[in-house]
Amino acid sequence: MQHWKLLVVTHLAAGLFGFSIAPRELLETEVKSAGFFTTDTRRVLAVTVESLRAENKLLVYTYKGSAAVSVERAKLWFLTGRQDLIIPAQVGYFVDLSRLTVEDVIYDERRQLLTVMLPPLVLGDVAFQPEAARTINGGLLTFDQDQVDELARANYLTARRAFIKQAQGATIVQAAKENAIRSIRSNVEIPLEALGYVEINVLVRVK
């Protein structure tokens, strides 16, 4: 039984350098041949993993919406303050392709079907648009700018949690997955077709 390694470490090093939050492990997984893998099959697997991992952390979908929250504070019985905040925001959905290994790519020669199993989608950071926010202050405490700033900090924390909850809704997540599948399928088909594997069908799934 012969072992062979995908010769992509040096190609990936530069691509992975700019993403400090992504895992740094190199593609060292060996594909073991028991006699049933053909050279073309191994090349299909190698081309697929190389082309995808070169993308590293790929943005596949962006959700845009808004969060409406409020917070109240009270000091003594007559000092109260309230702030209502409506703020637009957006968040990206990513596929961390640096986690992809050859075990996630299966090629059925008989059916000429290439199946790619993607890692779960990951939410990025919530990006607020404070310049488009609407803020309403009320109560005696809001005559003090320090109190207004404290209410704003509390509201932004609540708004972030509320927006993430929106972004994790089943309908939005499904839309993100479908977009990821279309994007990755295209990323796989292009290099394969360039090498002449036009007869291969590509199936992409998200774990």
Buried (B, 14 or more C-beta within 10 A) or exposed (E): EEEEEBEBEEEBEEBBEEEEEBEEEBBEBEBEBEEEBEEBBBBBBBBBBBBBBBBBBBBBBBBEBBBEBBBBBEEEEEBBBBBBBBBBBBBBBBBBBBBBBBEBBEBEBEEEEBBBBBBEBBBBEBEBEEEEBEBEBEBEBBEEEEBBEBBBEBBBEBBBEBBBEBBEEEEBBEBBBEBBBEBBBEBBBEBBEEEEBEEBEBBBEBE
